[in-house]
Structure formats: C-alpha cells, structure tokens
Amino acid sequence: MMRILITNDDGINAPGLEVLHDVATALAGPSGEVWTVAPAFEQSGVSHCVSYIKPMMLAELGPRRFAAEGSPADCVLAALGEIMTDRPPDLVLSGVNRGNNAGENTLYSGTIGAALEAALQGLKSVALSQYYGPRNVPLPDIFDAARAHALPVLKTILAGGVWQDRDYGVFYSVNFPPLAAADVKGTRVVAQGFRPDAHFGVEAHLSPSGRKFLWIRGSAQNRMSEPGTDVHANLSGYISVTPMRADLTAHDTLETLTDLFP
C-alpha cells in the first residue's frame, strides 16, 4: 500500500493542492492513502523556514486532512512527528504551486522547502509548480498542464530516479510550462537556471496615516535563462525536471580556496 503525504505553500484551500490531491490519489491507487498536511494560511516565499521559536496549532479538518499554523517544512515535520507516526509516507509531494519555482525562485520557495525537508528526513519528495503566462492564465483551468502531465512525470521519476544515494539525498523540482496541456512539447531534465537582473526589491507606499510601508516585489518572470536550464525549458514549452540536493557547498571552488590556505 502506497502512502503519500501532500503539502504546499499556498495554503490548505489553494486550488493547486486540490489538483495535487487528485494526482496523488491516482498515483497511490485504490489501495493507497493520501494524507494532507498543509499550512492554514499562505506561506509563499518562506523557503525552508521552520518555526522552532514558536509552537504551531494543528487542526484536523477531515479524514487524513490537517492544517498547521506553520511553514511547509513545519507541515512535513508535523506529519512525521505527530500525525503519521505509525508509518511514514513513501512519498512527499509539494504543490502544485501557483506560479513557477524555476531559476532564482527556487531559493525562496516554500514549496521547494517542504520537499527539501522531506529529503533531509530520508524520504522521496517532489515539488511541483505551474508556470503562469499569457497563454494559460485565460484558460478555464490554469493548472491544465500540471493536471494532465503530473502523473506520468511522477511515475517516471519514481521508477528510475536517484534518491537517497548519499548523505544529502536527491529531491526533485518539476515545473509545468505556461501552456494548455495539449500544447506541452515534452519533458526535459535540466539544471536550475538564472534569470539576469531577476531580483526581488522593495516598493515604498504611504498609508492613509502617512506612515511608510515597504512591499516586497518580484521581477518579470518571462526573462529567459540559458539553454539546458528550467526557465529556458518552461518558456520553450517543456516540462522541466530538476534534481536537487540540500548541499549548498560550491564544490567547484574548493580546490582554488584550498590553495589559499596551504
């Protein structure tokens, strides 16, 4: 019996989570189980934050459905430490995020943070995100591409993907292009991309009382990255599959730096 935990960073009532539940149910099969532990409120942009300096309230909303007043990574920890203590999940799925988690967005994403935490706990995990753009925003179902293609992509990754092959195991980020499902060209295994000048910034506004408040704002998401990377694949019409690890070491610089300290 396959046991799947699903979570997200858009919140327990997000439509992308409903899409993921349908996908996970099909993946688990008639004898499987799908458990939902998701943030009670939106947690976009919290990355791998964990709430170790404050407690979180956990509410059971229905059979195998829980909301936690915490981050996506908190939800994974709550599932493992409190809810699914009899047997951990065989797979953790995070998403489907409303908007892409490609390029630099990967570093800020709570959707990615949940999958990362699951990998650190020794579990198989995949983060799924739906790119938004002018060709899918007007659709009746903006998650059309993810809804149609997530299941076969997940089955392929589960069948042949690399997982806990070393201390920091592999988890996966999957981004669906901003297209209708029928227009998706295929799937590409690619690296995390970099969009030049795609940085977060601040924008100041005055309240009616005259006080200044700062809003964090992002940049244009249609800027292209290099070929062979997630953004390039998505904007070219392909699903991107990117294997990731929690290891942040810049391995390519180790030898150079070692020579500085003989």
Summary of the structure (lengths in Angstrom):
residues: 262
radius of gyration: 18.8
end to end distance: 54.8
largest distance: 62.3
contacts: 890
relative contact order: 0.14
helix: 29%
strand: 25%
